[in-house]
Amino acid sequence: MKNIFKLIRWKNLLLIILTQVLIKYALLEPLKEDYGFDTALSFCGFLVLVFATVFIASAGYIINDIEDVEADKINKPNSVIIGEHISEKKATYLFLIFNIVGVILGFVISRAIDKSSFFVIFVLASGLLYIYSTYLKGITLIGNIVISGLVSLCILLVGVFDLAPAITRTNQASQLFFLDLIKDYAIFAFMLNFLREIIKDIEDTDGDYKMGIQSLPIVLGRQRTTRLVFILAFIPLAVVILYLSNNLYKQPLAVGYVLLFIIAPLIYGIIKLFHAELQSDYKKISHILKLVMLTGILSLLLFQFILIK
């Protein structure tokens, strides 16, 4: 069981669950009376959405490990699970079961909110995760973009399923305001994850080269890719600073939190990136970006204090 939890990246799944729970119960539910908007998901419906997301994400992690066995033997030999602790056959069964359960749950929640067409989202996510692991991952930048998009989709799902079905003429302005807010978080998550994906590619250059994967570090070289990521890292930093100055400058609590827990770690990560040479350096930077993703998600707790009318 321990190895199965490692295989499905339980820590990443907890982050997904935390994100969706905070959007629902730290942002939307506490503020819907004050802002006069409606939500479509009951507690049970929300649980189904979360489980659908988690099962499909778990299947994605499993198929990724199945396809990456040979590369992982080079990149992280002490962390290989497929073939060492869990057979490929068993992992494949788990991949199929998790995918089927996730898609079925996606169908159930889509029907529950009278939006059957939303079921396509889960089918596409499941299909893209498989195509990413088996094909897109080997294409320069395309795989990075796809997987980052799917990460941001985990955030958007709550808005799509909880807010979009409840839009009426009278609440449209409020519904769209909070949908835009959720979209901003999704965009920020996309940018951070995109940087992390490239940094992980730099870490995994040796194994990826053997497998014929045309990642950016293999195409451009590690040094050039590091310089490029260094430049790209200023984009999320600039976005956060602009968002802070344009929207939250009158909120001392928000300003202090963003400066201390989002902007400061980002700047530290950029500085570390400028001097990065060893694999351990890139691993540390990846952890810093993941921490910023966590602190960014936790900032959802602030809105019930700074947006109350």
Secondary structure, DSSP 8 states (H G I E B T S, - for coil): -HHHHHHTTHHHHHHHHHHHHHIIIIIIHHHHHHHT------HHHHHHHHHHHHHHHHHHHHHHHHHTHHHHHHH-GGG--BTTTB-HHHHHHHHHHHHHHHHHHHHHHHHHTT-GGGHHHHHHHHHHHHHHHHTGGGSTTHHHHHHHHHHHHHHHHHHHHHTGGG--TTTHHHHHHHHHHHHHHHHHHHHHHHHHHHHHHHHTHHHHHHTT---HHHHH-HHHHHHHHHHHTHHHHHHHHHHIIIIITT-HHHHHHHIIIIIHHHHHHHHHHHT--SHHHHHHHHHHHHHHHHHHHHGGGGHHHHS--
